[in-house]
């Protein structure tokens, strides 16, 4: 992959996740000179300090290396019980452990998509302060919470709503503008 790179992490494990689909749309809408790499968190084990003390498992080490190597992060999270997913919390816990915590100073944008009207915005409100506490440079504006996702993606999971595509492209521009 040449040029600059955005690592896009999906906090959903669901096969037909709107959040993962939103990240796939980002691969099509990346600014010139940028590439978006989408990753899910299927292979990340549950955080266990005893395991970490013996060394990072290979899947975790690979994720940490990918975060470190990326120029920016785009994180998509579903909303569960007014917060972000446990899968994503688990990954953040692994990523943020010393040594050389790779989130510090990293530009990060958070997006969400949901069939519900609020589009998962409460998950973003819960996640952004966690990322900021870890030293990430969190993009607070523009916000991107896609409500009514069923109507904005086709049966193949492609983002077909032009206004949402425009907003996602604008968010990617804002994320990469200072870099």
N, C-alpha and C positions, 0 to 999 in steps of 0.2 A: 504494500500500500504506500503510494507516494503522497507527498504533501502533508498537510496537517490532519490530525485524527481526533474524532470525537468517539469516545467509548460510550455506548448506549446500553444501560443495564435495565432489564425488566424485573420488577419486583413481583411478577406474577408467574406462576408455574402452569397456568391453564393453557392448554393447546391452542384454543381459539381466543386468546386474551386480546382485548381491545388495546391494552397498554403495550403489549409486544407489537401489535399491528401499528400503533402510533409510532413506535421506534422504527419499524420497517419503512414507514412513510418518510421518516427523517432521512433515510438513506437516499431517497429520491430528491429531497429538497435541500440537501446540504449546500452551503455557499461554495462558490468557485474555489478550488484549491483545497477543499476539505472532503474527507471521507468519514462516513459513520459506520462503525462496527457494532452490530447488535449482539449482545450476550444475554443469556438467561442464567439463572442461578440454580439450575437443577442439580448440579454435582457438588454443591457446597455443603459440607457436613455441618451438623449442629455445632455451635461454638462450645468448646470445652477447654478450659484453661489448662487442664492436665495434658491434653493433646498439644496445645500450642507450646507448652513448656518443652516438649520434645521436638518441636519444629512444625512449621506450617505444612499441612497436608498438600499434596501436589496441586489439587484443584484450587485451593486457597492461594498458594504461592503464585500460580498462574494468573489468578484474578488480581492479586496485589500488583504483580508485574505489569499487567495490562492497564490498571489504573495509573500506575506510575508513568508508563510510557505515553499515555494519552495526553493530548494538549488540553482537552476539556471533557467533562462528563455530562451525559444526558440521562437522567434517571426517570423511569416511568413507574408509578406505583398505583396499584388498586387501593381502594379505601375499604378497610375492614374495621367495623366498630369505631368509627370516627378517627381512625389512625392509619398508618401505613402498614404494609404486610409484614408478618413475622419473618418471612423469607428474606425480605429486604433488611430488616433489623439484624438478622443473623449475619448477613453478608457485611453490613456496615461494622458490626462488632469484630468480625475477622479482619476486615480491611484496616481498621483503625488501630490495631494492636502494634506496639513497638516490635522491632526497631523500624525506623524510617517510615513512619505513618504516611502513606502516599496521598491522603486527602488534603493535607495542609497546603494551602495556597492554590489548590486546583479549582479552576472555574467549573461550576456545576449549575445546571438548570434542571428543574423538576417539573414533570408533566404528569397528567393522569387522564384516564378516560373511563367512563362508566355509563351504563344504561340510565342511571339516575340523573336527575336534573342538575345536581351540583357538580357532577363530573369528577368527583373524588378530591375536591379542593381541601377538605378537612385533612386528608392524608398528607397533602402538601404542607399544610400549616403545621402538622406534627413533625414532618421530616426535615423541613428547612432549618429549624433551630438546632436539630441534632447535627446536621452537616456544618452549620456555622460554628457550633461549639468545637468541632474537630478541625477548625481552621480553613474549611473550604470557602472559596469565594462564591457564595450563593447568589445567583441571579434572582432577584425578587420581582422584577418587572422586565418584560411582560409576563403575565401569568398565562398558563395554558392548562385549563381544566375542561375537558371535552365531555359535556353532558349530552344525553340522548345518543350515545355512541351507536346504538343499533341502526339508526338512520344515517349515520355518517360513514359507515364502512359497508362495503358490499359483501356478498356471501363468501368471497375468497379472502376477506380480511383486508382489502385495499381501501385506503382512505379516499373516498370519492367526493366528499363535501368540499367544494372549492374554497369557501370562507375558512374552514378549519385548516386546509392546506396552506392558505395564505398566512394564517396566524402562526402555524408551525414554522414556516419559512422565516417569518419575522423574528420568532424566538431564537432560531438558529443563528440568524444574523446578529442578534443582540449578544448571544453567548460567545460568538467568535470575534466580534468587533474589536475588543481591546487586545486581541492576541496577534 
